[in-house]
């Protein structure tokens, strides 16, 4: 049975795509995650997440033009699908519901 739940990096990638807009590629996605979270995420983890998200139908990709700057290689560009946007809305709502009333509990917890 395929895994449908999203992991942290998959969530971060989807949100980065939301911020960056359509037609972006892995390097800006990685930079956006690092900038917004302060976490260092391996480039390989972003590639794996993008592949899984595409398999789940949450992102689409296309191969760009090959460039001399990249040694004749092309970049793979990604964009959110409507299903990816829905997944983000649903995940956010689930987290908001889980956090309802928990803020005070966290504040009371020993440090």
C-alpha positions as CSV (number, residue, x, y, z in Angstrom):
1,X,0.0,0.0,0.0
2,X,1.5,3.4,-1.0
3,X,2.2,5.9,1.7
4,X,-0.2,8.9,1.4
5,X,0.8,10.9,4.5
6,X,3.5,13.6,3.9
7,X,6.7,13.8,5.8
8,X,8.3,17.1,7.0
9,X,10.5,17.5,3.9
10,X,7.6,16.9,1.6
11,X,5.5,19.5,3.4
12,X,8.4,21.9,3.3
13,X,8.8,21.4,-0.5
14,X,5.1,22.0,-1.1
15,X,5.1,25.2,0.9
16,X,8.4,26.3,-0.8
17,X,6.7,25.8,-4.2
18,X,3.7,27.8,-3.0
19,X,6.0,30.7,-2.0
20,X,8.2,30.5,-5.1
21,X,5.5,30.0,-7.6
22,X,5.3,27.8,-10.7
23,X,8.2,26.8,-12.8
24,X,10.9,26.6,-10.1
25,X,13.6,24.0,-9.6
26,X,15.4,22.2,-6.7
27,X,18.1,24.7,-5.8
28,X,15.7,27.6,-5.1
29,X,13.4,25.1,-3.2
30,X,16.3,24.0,-1.1
31,X,17.3,27.7,-0.4
32,X,13.7,28.6,0.5
33,X,13.4,25.7,3.0
34,X,16.7,26.6,4.6
35,X,15.9,30.4,4.8
36,X,12.4,29.9,6.3
37,X,13.1,27.0,8.7
38,X,16.8,27.4,9.6
39,X,17.2,23.7,8.9
40,X,19.8,22.3,6.6
41,X,18.1,19.8,4.3
42,X,20.2,17.6,2.0
43,X,19.7,18.3,-1.7
44,X,19.1,14.5,-2.1
45,X,16.2,14.7,0.3
46,X,14.6,17.5,-1.8
47,X,15.0,15.4,-4.9
48,X,13.4,12.4,-3.2
49,X,10.6,14.5,-1.9
50,X,9.9,16.0,-5.3
51,X,9.9,12.5,-6.9
52,X,7.4,11.2,-4.3
53,X,5.2,14.3,-4.6
54,X,5.1,13.9,-8.3
55,X,4.2,10.2,-7.9
56,X,1.3,11.3,-5.6
57,X,0.1,13.8,-8.2
58,X,0.8,16.8,-5.9
59,X,3.4,18.4,-8.2
60,X,4.1,18.3,-11.9
61,X,7.5,18.6,-13.6
62,X,8.8,19.5,-17.0
63,X,12.3,19.4,-18.3
64,X,13.7,22.8,-19.3
65,X,16.1,23.6,-22.1
66,X,19.7,22.4,-21.9
67,X,22.2,25.2,-21.2
68,X,25.9,25.5,-21.7
69,X,26.2,26.9,-18.2
70,X,25.0,23.5,-16.9
71,X,27.3,21.5,-19.2
72,X,24.5,20.8,-21.7
73,X,22.1,19.5,-19.0
74,X,18.6,20.7,-18.5
75,X,16.9,21.7,-15.3
76,X,13.7,20.0,-14.1
77,X,11.1,22.6,-13.2
78,X,8.2,21.9,-10.8
79,X,4.8,23.4,-10.0
80,X,2.0,22.6,-7.6
81,X,-1.1,20.8,-8.8
82,X,-4.6,21.6,-7.6
83,X,-4.3,18.4,-5.5
84,X,-1.0,19.7,-4.0
85,X,-2.7,23.0,-3.0
86,X,-5.6,21.0,-1.5
87,X,-3.2,18.8,0.4
88,X,-1.6,21.9,1.9
89,X,-4.9,23.3,2.9
90,X,-6.0,20.0,4.5
91,X,-2.7,19.6,6.3
92,X,-2.8,23.1,7.7
93,X,-6.3,22.7,8.9
94,X,-5.4,19.4,10.6
95,X,-2.5,21.0,12.4
96,X,-4.6,24.0,13.5
97,X,-7.2,21.6,14.9
98,X,-4.5,19.6,16.7
99,X,-3.0,22.8,18.2
100,X,-6.3,24.2,19.4
101,X,-5.9,24.6,23.1
102,X,-2.4,23.2,23.2
103,X,-0.5,26.5,23.3
104,X,-0.9,26.9,27.0
105,X,0.1,23.3,27.6
106,X,3.4,23.9,25.8
107,X,4.0,27.1,27.8
108,X,3.4,25.2,31.1
109,X,5.8,22.3,30.2
110,X,9.2,22.3,31.9
111,X,12.0,23.5,29.8
